[in-house]
Amino acid sequence: MAPSRRPGSGPAASAPESLLALKRRARRINKALAEKYPYAHAELDFRNPFELVVATVLSAQTTDVLVNQVTRILFARYPDARAMSEADPNELEAILQPTGFFRAKTKNVMALSTRLVDEYDGVVPGRLEDLVTLPGVGRKTANVVLGNAFGIPGITVDTHFGRLARRFGWTTSEDPVQIEFDVAGLFEPKDWTMLSHRVVFHGRRACHSRKPACGACPVANWCPSYGLGETDPAKAAKLLKYELAPGNELLLDRLLAETHRAAEIRMESQRRLP
């Protein structure tokens, strides 16, 4: 159940925060999100760094669910950088078409694969400065790969993360790089990767762009934007999505009981969808 709050009763209604107060509030939010989403994880399916970097490039302007459906076919056909670099562009376009912007994405993943083969012996590098030189790879994709495939801390700023970072008062910027730096200054590096997952999970499930479910929010007590969305708990609960949505209680129970299998459980639930 979400904490009880009144619109305008949080930090936004008081004097400007000191950096110390901002850090303390930010870390309370992270703790509450960790308790709410102990099963948070990367929602792109992958088995190795190559699959993750390609999947992340493909995820632009589409959903992770759709990308996961496409990459099951894609990687069965082209399992590594060499195979993808030698793909027939027309066949690759046909596979990637459901993801949108498929011609540009085909060029990017083929050029990325060729660069990996020519300069890195087909192996995805584990340094940000190398990753961002690959076709189609920016800081967001590089941080996804570093954090989830190499265990190197990174903050992933997608549209959800940027929106919530501004709502939480962690930044005022619209620039992803500035948001990354602003938020990085509030947390220890060891927390960056999981913080990214938790914030994105919350953005997809509760803190929506147009109508956030404020009345069902686990961080309402520390959010200066409380009241932007629906504050009635019953009405807000109906706005929740995925495993938090009404009717998905069994899925949520499984995720909470088997957090170590969260990605597998999620994949199973998505495959059952029509």
Steps between C-alpha positions, in 0.01 A plus 500: 500500500629846410591743779239764582577835340337833428574686175756769565608357834843375387840654432370715213288697747791581731825692470754389239679181601863485591709247313513283811121508537459419131734202533314372805163531328631340180636204696170457685329481162750242380447294815122511460526399133733214595237374746224536241693344212747248645469316170602799282728397214591578140185434299686429177575130467864409430754227557822691431630856439448477122133413537451780752665772292299401191174474695556842656564658160177342375302624801495861379142622438342166585425275797727250669227237466503536122880506483514177701263334255714612206838413650395141568476462122795728425760327716389154394590607146801722576651393834816712497662809352657319205174338396311829527768693313460256210119502502292573192366852569161415353461196725612702802254779417218248479578374852540849647199658330267466804735718710449808282770704324619160385715621209706727724519231768613243244782729389599568860514140619686388187751786530532436874564131437754576228687738731505236775642242259758736347621676814410280798520144365122477519493571875307789655745729684447566868594869505261792454747691283510207256129420508388853409704483177290210371226582247165561671651495850478807724558543873162349590569179308859490624388527863238228448769266367760591763261466791322183394754305297826605670394597853647850459278762672310732270186713497269434207303809403206407282174694471359342817811569706524860382134566574518360853835663579338837427184415696710390796693829487830326433560714191338775301670406174351348185845396377569128563871551565437779751229291668747213530759723665247672729359170627842335526596768752218395734584129526794270554625339176413154636132601490489645147403194298224375730375856553454523123294179494283605794425846364416364154282229654313764698461724197350220295269372771386797706655840424360528148561792271144629474327375813725372778343280767593727791253340739666160456858624503754357747707820496214749545639625832825616337378609156468876437272425203238316704155610384596524134291189438214307659522515879199286591650161596226290342501696175879512492524121542305457178771694314778257595644283226671166444531284812356779717182528295177363650461136404874427492535413868625147432777630273603756762506232770729286284737789434520587869550137603765426236684824440803308371283367216325829422622527140402140426156543660443820304597331174260214570214742570566697182506190284152413623364833382286489182 
